Amino acid sequence: LIVLGILMIGIGLYKQNKWKLFLIYSIVTVLIMGTFGGLTSIVIINNIEMLGLFERITIYGYQSWILILSVLLIREKPSQKKLEL
């Protein structure tokens, strides 16, 4: 669900010109998380000692995505348009 959430937010923000690079960053993050998340199960089955590394890469990928999104949202200037309901 986290991976889908990352893609949905990245695609949703893609419609605005300033956020086009963020979609690429979101896709790269999803690919990294998917790759190392999948490798984690292989590492567990084969009892390889790099399990912690793959888990950390997966978790840090998500956390760095949240950090970048937060920084970009903080730097975003508020819109002067009125919200219509």
Sequence and secondary structure as in RCSB ss.txt:
>XXXX:A:sequence
LIVLGILMIGIGLYKQNKWKLFLIYSIVTVLIMGTFGGLTSIVIINNIEMLGLFERITIYGYQSWILILSVLLIR
EKPSQKKLEL
>XXXX:A:secstr
 HHHHHHHHHHHHHTSGGGHHHHHHHHHHHHHHHHHHHHHHHHHHHT TTHHHHHHHHHHHHHHHHHHHHHHHHH
S    S    
